[in-house]
Amino acid sequence: MWIKIRPFDIKLPTTANPYLLRENLAMEAGIVGLPNVGKSTLFNALTAAGIASENYPFCTIEPNVGAVAVPDSRLARIESHIPTEKIVPAVLKLVDIAGIVRGASEGEGLGNQFLSHIRAVDAILHVVRCFEEADVIHVEGSVDPIRDVETIDTELMLADLQSVESMTDRATRTARTGDKDAKLRLEVLAECQKLLAEGKPVRGLVYEEANLAKAFKELQLLTAKQVLYVANVDEDDVAGTGKHVQALRERSAAEGGAVVPVCARLEAELSELDEAERTEMLDSLGLSEPALASLARAAYELLGLQSFFTAGEKEIRAWTIPAGATAPQAAGVIHTDFERGFIRCETYSVDDLDQFKSEKAIRDAGKMRVEGKGYVMRDSDVCHFLFNV
């Protein structure tokens, strides 16, 4: 017997959180930067967590963890054709990590503790101060975004170099016993050490061979993580046209990165307003949406994530999967039983729904696709999974 089911038709245990059911796919980004660049203010605005953000170094000692909804206009498009009781957007997990100072790799400030927190996240949102304000202390005494970026990069690379040297010693001893994994690790470590010694992060290393790629990932190096630069700008430069942001864009473009300008103070104010007041304030600033919406989407893309949807009269939900996930893996994000007993997936796109207006019309037009276990999910798929357990 097979069962056709939408996720809201199944009663999960009361302790089950649908995001915890996908631990193997869970992704999180760490917010990093020098002290007093606006990290905690940005985190507050993103998550409305209300954590401390006073104007002194090391205000944030333990990493604060929160979740932010990823804005997605496709949810409203689906609802316009499938009225529902509830809409649940995709969620990105964020970690606010205390400020790193020069010498962190040698334990300065709370360096070792902070670096361990960075090691635990999947990607980095690097907040860089791009505004001048005498009342807000800069730990280096002046505003210089390129110097600040290089300070953080240097500390992360020095920490990685220490890790690589230590791991090389251990792998060398193990490789002498003929251990194949240790030999692979030594090959990868040698390439990492060469880059780091040249003052370059290792995130540019890409291995096509699966075993080498696995060995590289297992190193968990800090500079292997993808980075999105967040330019914290003044209220009179929300578009990020000032010289500091332009310098940061040039620096980021040279390494194939991206920059999102955000006025953390303004976004914090917007996050405290009701919808009508927020719209009025955005209109007065000539903005169509808070900058945090662009930031959340950019971070989602940075992590290599995409969304698929389930839709019905009780709930429309965006589910998070890595790009390249198969249909059974996507089903497993909803519930492990869905993946274990996967039979097939009925799917169509949000564009199909806009064109045909209903699932019945999509089916009648022959646009409802039936996909099997080998199907690689597409961004914007709307799915019904059939499974048997």
C-alpha positions, 0 to 999 in steps of 0.5 A: 500500500502506498500513501499520498501525503502532504506534510500537514496531514501527518501528526508529528510528535509534540516534541518534533520540530520540522527543522530539527528533523533535517539535522543532516541538512541544517545549515547556519551562518556566523556573523563575524567582524571586529568589535563595535562594527554593528554585528549584534545590532544586525543580529537583533534586527534579523532575529528580533532577539533583543541581545546586548549591543552596548558600545564596548568590545567583547559585549557579546561573550557567548554566541547568540543563536537565532533564526531568520525567515528568508523572504520569498514572494513565491509563497504569496503567489502560491497562496493567491491560487491555493488559499491557506490557513498558514504560511511558513517561510524557509528559515536560516539559522544565524549565530552572532559571534563576539568580535575578533581582534588582532592577535586572536589566533594567538589567544588575544581578547577571547580569540581561541573561544571565538575562533572555535565558534566560527569553526562550528558554522557553515558560512560567514557573514562578515560585517564591516564598518563603512560609516564614520561616527565619532561616538562609536569607538573603533577598536583600531582607532579609524574607519578602514574597511579593507584593513578590517577585512584583512585583520580578520582574514589574517587571524583566520589564516594564521589559525588555519595554518596552526591547525594544518601544521598540527594535522600534518604531523599527525597524518604523517605518523599515521601515513607511515602505517600505510593508512590510505585516508592519512595519505589523502589527507596529507595531499590535501593538507600540503595544498592548504599549507601552500595557500595559507603560507602565501596569505590566501584562504583555502576556500578556492580549493575545489576537488572533483575526486570524491575522496579528496573532497571528503578529506578537505571538508573534514579538515574544517578549516576556517578559511574554507567557509564561504564569506558574504560581506555585510557593509554596515553603512550610515543612514544617508548611504543605504544604497552603499555608494560611499567610498568605504563600500566601493572599496569593499566591493572591489576587494570582494570582487577580486575574490569572487565574493559579494557585498550587501549594504545594510544600515544596521541601526536603521534595520533595527528601528524598522524591525520594531515597527508594525507593518504600516509604519514600516511601509511608510518609513521605507517609502520615505527612504525610497526603499521597497523592502528592508535591506535585511530581506536582501541579506537573508536571500544572499546568505541563503544563496551563499550556503548553496540552499534552495527551496521547494514547497508544499501547499494545501488549505491548511498550510503552505510551507517552504522547505530548505534543501541543498542545491542538488538534493534528490527527491527522496532527500527532499522528502526526508527533510519533511520527515525521515519516514518520507525518505525511507518509504519514498515511492515517487513525487508529483511536482509542478513549478510555481510558474505552472501554478501562475499559468494554470491557476490550480493543481487540477488545471495543471494535471488536466494540461499534463504539466503535473510531473511524476518523478522517481528516486533519481530526480534532482529537485529544482528551485520552485518545485511544489511537491506531493510525496508518495511513500509506503512504510 
